[in-house]
Amino acid sequence: MEKVARDRQALDPHPPEPRLAPGRRSEVVRVELLGGFRVAVGSRVVPDGAWRLRKAAGLVKLLALAPGHRLHREQAMDLLWPNLSLKAAANNLHRTLYSARQALEPHNLRLRGEQLELCPGASLWVDTEVFEEAAARARRLRDPAGHRAAVDLYAGELLPMDRYEAWAEDWREGLRQTYLSLLLEMAGLYEERGDVGPAIEALARVVAEQPTYESAHAWLIRLYARGGRRAEALRQYERLRDDLLRGLAREPDATSERLYEEILADRYPPAHQPGERPGRDAGGGRDNLPIPRTSFVGRDRELVGVKRALAMTRLLTLTGAGGCGKTRLALEVAGDLAGAYPDGIWLVELAEFSDPALVARRVAETLNVREQPDRPLAATLADSLRSRDLLLVMDNCEHLIDACAQLADTLLEGCTGLRILATSREALNVTGEVIWRVRPLPVPGPEPSPTVEDLSTNESVRLFLDRARARLPDFGLTPQNARPVATICRELDGIPLAIELSTARMGALAVEQVAERLEDSLKLLTGGTRTAEPRQRTLRATLDWSHALLSEPERALFRRLAVFAGGWTLEAAEAVGAGEGIEEGDVMDLLSRLVDKSLVLSEGVAAAPGAASPRYTMLEPVRQYGGERLAASPEAEPVRRRHASWYFELAQEVEPWLRGAHQEVWLERLETEYGNLRVALAWALERGEVDQGLWFGGALGEFWYMGGNLGEGRRWLEAALVNGGDAPPTPSRTKALLRAGWIAWEQGDYEGSAALSTEALALARGSGDEAGAITALSSLGWAALLADEVERASALAEEALALGRALEDAGGMARALLVLGLAAVVSGDYGRGAALHEESLALARRAGDGLAMALSLGMGALASLGRGDIPLAEALCDEGLALSAQPRVINVTAFQLHTSAALACSRGEPDRAARLWGAAGSLREAIGASLSPVEARAFRPYVEAARAGLDAAAWDEAYSEGGAMTVEEAAAYALARGERPARPKRSPSPKSSSSGRRPEGVLTRREREVALLLARGLTDRQIAAELTISERTITTHVGHILRKLGAISRSQVAARVVGQRLLPQDPN
């Protein structure tokens, strides 16, 4: 019955009017149509999938553009379904209306009689209206600042995804013409003031938007000439000529040609000498903004974004951690808008006040409003501002948050011309407020050898260099100091205050010394200017200020969360943070408050595949501060114990899945939590938690092996084993010994591997652990085989196989058969090797053991190659390469590449074989593995044949080309037979690194997505949010992209992507 009623409501031409629940205030709705379609209801952004029907979004777009946001139902039907009958269109409209109401909330979209209405009872902001109102205001004021503010609101053409909808065409062209007209008017206003530079910038934007706009070109040519820039004027004429020929198939008109000839003949004298652009217009005394003493570095996109957000609300609050640059960003925005508000822009600084009663008085003093007897000052302020059009900047509201919120609410209620830009470490929580989280500056990636070119475009590094030069004018970025500079910016998480304070030490310390001392950044980062607020002179003082504003439960959770390394989920916070006075059910609320107060960041992305909750983190200096607070409290030990227990359980939970289906999902889960796993394992070893440490190491052994972290994995495992000392033997010790044995033979330490596996075998037999005994025997067999002790390897594998058959252990049998099969192949018994391959592969498939499958396919390829069956060898090798990518196990891929090299040699392709051997050798070297004696013997005939087919120089060149490939490149090259490598030999020269091929021929799908976003100027953090994966994963992808494209900087990647027409080129 309920479904029938719901369907009837959807089709009823006059359904009941949706109403707000009693006492519920309607949330502000914001609709963005310029540059794309986006709708927000309060703080909730409506996701694209919520519309369900494309026409539901189309209906909202129509109503947002319609006068008064009303449309007759038949008019909507005509526009949306012009080719349908009235009845069919009416049915479609009812379904569309139902879908749109569900996305927007029903009360925001009504059908009253025959009229459709958008947000009849709610506050609605539409960016096209805001843009047009700003344009009208600018034309009234005739101040370039007003035009500049209006132009910044044009985020792009109207609804670019609806380019072929007839109903949008007129609106789109009208808005575009308004934008162009504003730019032309702005150029005229600047020219009247003799300010040629900004006039040229405005006209350049016009011709970029409309290349065939001849009069704009001509104006730009004249301005270049008048400014003494004759060469640029002549180049601009050539651009005009090219644009007209390309767009209109005609030459410039006679007036333009005459202008060109006059400039060419030097008969067009400049009226103005080139000079510096004047500073910001103070707005005719209509503001009290301070004159900046230092340059504003970076945040160009953010600057425009904040101005657009401010235009779409009457209260915008910039929130963020202490020292992240909220005040400076607010002042820069206000400075850019000076002159755009008829009654000025007024800064109210609240940091020095502690009494909430003084907030209104401070605002009144700033605005020169006198207090009236027997009347609340807020009411007097409201009366005074009722008819005024101004921007109020309220700085540092967090310690007076309630008083600021109450005053803002009172003033906004009755003063329609008032806008407020606030800065605070937490939001004011006033109706209609829009929150803009100010993040730290982007930081360099973790590349071990960053280039000067790459770093010079990074905003954190640019700030560091700017402030360092204020102390040491000759300081510059060099290949020698690039790494420590990158380290400083990265370790300080891009916090502007921290970066500025780090440069205060530059007089006494070299940049390398500053980088080395960042382990205690709170002690290092002192020495701010004497005129700064006390809380801004040291990083510790800034954090003390934030900490003092917390309640006691918030302080307790804050210090406990500092135990996490690399972030955490809500579930982890509940497990670790609860206790000693905090209930588990209270953690979510307290965590939300810490996010609101900017001490914790919410990344808003899934923690990892398979995990549903968002991920939280702290900036590193904040975490250090919290760690100090935790260490000084009596709860440090129980908190660290709970942290270790939580991640110990995670490692145990994940381990069984690392050999089955979806291995890559679980490996990424462990990779995401690796910082926490390290901390937990270190704690277990430090505290002498023998069994937990051994279990931890054993559980992570497969992760270390498959991820290629051989050296680190073995160090942790051996530390856990040493920590066990003379403790009684346990299953956890057996497992740790087995994992250490695997890694040792992969590193070429066959004796060490045998010793570890022999001890594991004794423990397994002593405890009746037959599965452990199978694994130990197989490990001993592998160590013997790789050391070229083939007979001993075969005997050990036969013993393991017999035990496996008795236990019906498919995985154990598959791995034992691998040793036997490879022993047969290297002994020349290719028929037996092929048979054992088939049996091993079948068992590995049954067990879901991807690692064993990939190795078995490689063994089968070698056996087929030995038998002369090249097609079968190729098929098996291809399947093995594809399988070893899910997930990519470096050492297994290296084995597959060696086999592919042997195949290439058998086909008479020595240069291809050399590249593949170079690639395989490079991969092994990267993870600290070595080519074993038995592999060297097996592949030696192929290597010698390939070397005989090339001279020494050609061999070395091909081998080096292979060694420069990434693992993905090498695998792709191995699979693409008959082709040259995916890219030329790597060269440090930027010129030699570009090529004509398209990036998508090399990049994976995910890397291509990252490259496109990178080309749009997004930071790693912004790309992570866009693709809902971790920032660390994005950094890894960027590194792969740089290598694959042969690029040495992010800017080169962007240029390559744009140059290959993989996304539209931004004219700006």
C-alpha positions, 0 to 999 in steps of 0.5 A: 500500500505504501508503494502504491501511495508513493507512486500515486503521489509522483503522478498526481498533477497536484500533489500535497504541498511539502512543508517544513517540520514545525520549528525547523528553519529552512536551509540556504540553497545555493545553485552554481551554473557557471563553469558547471552545475552544483547545488548545495542545501546548507552544507550538503552538496547534492551529488550528481547521482542524487538526481536519478533523472537527467531531466530532474537536474535540468528542471532545477537549472531552468528554474534557477535561470527563470525570472523569480525562479518560477515557470509555468508547467507547460513552459517547462514541458515545452523546454524539456520535451519539445517533441513529445505530446502534451500527455507524455510530457506531463507524465515525464514532468511528474516523474521528473518533479518527484526525482528533483524533490528527493534530491533537493528536499521536497519543500524546496520545489513546489507546483502551485496550481500551474506554477513551478517554484524553486525554493519559495520559502527558503533563501536561494542564491544563484551564481548567475544572478550574483554575477549580474548583480555584481556587474550592475554594482560595478557599473554604478560605482565605476571603480576598477575594483568593482569590475574586477570583483564582478569578473572574478565571479564568472567561473566559466560559460553557463552549463558547459555540459548542456551546450546543445540544449536550446533553452540554455543558448540565449542565457549562455551568450548573454552572460558571456557578453556581460563578462566580455563587456565588463573586461572591456569597461575595466580596461577603459577605467584602468586606461583612464587612470593611466594604469596600462598593465591591468588594462592589458591584462583585461584585454588579453582575457577578452581576446583569449575568450573571443579570438576574433574580437578585432577591436579588442585586439586593436585596443591591446595593440595600441596599449602595448605601443603606448607602453613602449612595448613595440615588439609585443604590439607587433606580435599581437597583430600577428596573432590577430591576423592568425585568429581572423584567418582561422576563425573568419577566413579574412584579413584584419580590416584597414584600420588595424592594418594602418595601426600595424604599419604605423607601429612598424614604421615607428610612427606611433609614439608611446604616450606613457613610459613603461613603469611599475603597476601602482599599489592597491587603491585604498578605496578613497579612505573607505577601508582601514585595511593594513598595508601588507609588509610581506608579499602574498605567496600562492593560493591564486585559485583559493583567492578567486574561490573565496571571492566567489564564495563570499559573493554567494553568501552574506557570512563566510567564515574562513576556518583552519588550524592556527598558523595556516594563513586565515587572516592573511587570506582574508586580508588579501581578499578584502584588499582585492575587493577594496572599492567594490563596496560603496561604504567600504571594507572594515577590519575588526581585530579581536585577538587582543580582547577576552571579554565577550561584551567588548565585541560589539563595542569593537565593531562600533568603534571601527565603524564610528558608531556612537553608543546610545543610552539605555539601548543595546549596542547591537541594536544601535549598530543594526540601525546604523548599518541598515542602509549601508553597503559594506564588508565587515572583516571579523578576525580571530573570532574563536575565543569569543565565538558565542558573542561573535555569532550573536552579533553577526546574526543580529546584524545580518538579520536587519542589514541587507547590504552587509556582508561579513568575512570572519576568520576563526578556528571554528565556525560561528554556526549561524544560519546561512553561514558558509564555511571555507576551510583554509588548508596549509599550502601544498608541499613537495612530494617525497622524491629523494632528489627533487629538481629545482624546476619542480620545487620552484613552482611549489607554493610552500617552497615559494613561501620559504624562499620569499621569507628566507630572502628577507633575511638572506637576500642572496639565498636561492634554491640550488640542486645542493639545498633543494632536498633540505628545503623540500624536507622543511616544507614537507615536515612542517605540512605546509603551515605558513606560520611554521615555514615563516618561523623556520626561516627565522633561524636562517641567520644562525643555521644553514638550511640543512641544519634547520631540516635536521632539527625538525624532529622537535619543530616546536622547540625550533620554531621560535623567533617571530617578529617582536611586533607580531601577536604573542601567540604568533611569535612561536608555533608552540604559542599558537598551539597553546592558544588553540589548546586553551580553548578546548574543554577538558574532554576535548583536550583528553581526546586530542592528546590521545589521537596524537598516538596515531601516525598517518591518520585514523578512522572513526572506529580506530579513534573509538577504540583508542580514545575511549577510556579514562573518563571518555565513553566510546559513544562520546568519541564521535562528538568530541572528534567532530568538535576537534575537526570543527576547531581545526585541530584535526583534519577530516580528509573526507575520503574512504580510508582504503578500499573495503573501509567505509569511514572517512579518514582523519589526520593531524598536521605534523607539528600539531601531532608533535604538540599533542604527543608532548601532552600525551607523554606528560599525562598518566594515560600515555601507557594505556593509550599506546597499549590500546593503539597497539592492540587495535593495529595488531588485530587489524594485521591479524584480520588482513593476513589471511586475505593476502593470499586470496582474491582481492589481494590488492584491496587488502594490501592497500589497506595495510599500506594506508595504515603502515605508519600506525602499524610501525608505531604499534610494532615498535611499541610492542618490541620496546615493551617486551611484548614478545608474543605480540611482537612476533605475531605482528611481524609474522602477520606483516611478513606477506605484506613486506614480501609482496610489497618489495619492502624486503630490507625493512621487513627483515629488520623488523622480523629479526628484532622481534625474534631477538626480542623473544630471546629464550621465551618458550616456543610459540606458533607466533615465533614459527610464523615469524621465522618462516616470514624472515626465511622467505625474505632472506632467500629473496635477498640472496642470503641462502644460508641465513634463510636455511637457518631461519627455516630450519628453526621454524621446521623444528618448532612446527614439528615439535608442536604438531603444526603440519601446515607450518612444517609444509611451509618450512620445507618449501622455504628450505627447498626454495633456498636450496634451489636458488643456491643451485643445490637442485637435488637437495631442493627436490628432496625437500620439496618432495617431503613438503608435497607428501605432507601437503597431500596428506593434509589436502593443503592445495596452497602448500602443494602448489608451492612445493610443486613450484620448487620441483617444477623449476628444479626440473626445468633448470635440469633440462627435463622440460617435459616434467617441468611442463607437467608439474606446472599444470598441476601446480597451477591447478592447485594454486587456482583452487587455493586462490593463491595469486602469487603461486599462480603467477610463479607457476605461469612463469615456470610453465613459460620456461618449460615451454621455451625449453621444449621449443613451443614459443606460442605457448611460452608467450601465452603463459608469460603474458598471463603471468605478467597480467596476473602479477599486476593484481597486485604488482609483486615486484620480485615476481614481475622481475622473474616474469621479465627475465622469462620474457627476455629469454623469449625475445632472445629465442625470437631473434630480438637481442635489443628487446631482450637486453631492455627486458633484462635491464628492466628486471635487474633494475626492479630487483635492485630497487627492492634489494633482491638479487639474481640467484645462482640457479637463475643466472645459470638458467638464463645464461645461454639466452643472455650470451646469445643476445650479447652476441647479436649486439655490439657492446655499445648497443647492448649497454644502451638497450640495457640502460633503456630497460633499467630506466623503465618503471615496473608498469612500463616494463610490463607493458613493453613485455606484453607489446611485442615487436614495438620499441619501448614506450618511451625513449631513454631517460635523459636529465635534459627537459628537452629530450624528455618530451616526445610525440606519443600520447600519455594514455599509451603508457599511463594506467587508467588511474594515472591518466585521471591523476594526470588530467587533474594535475594538469588543471593545477590541483594539488595532491590533496585536492586530487585525493579528495576528487578521486576519494583515495589517500593523498599518499597514494596520489603522491605515488601515482604522481611519481609514476607519471613523472617517470612514465612521461619522462618528465622532471616536473609537474609543470612538464606533465601539465604541458604534455597533457594539454599539448596532447589535447587530453583536456581543453587548454585553459586560456588563463 
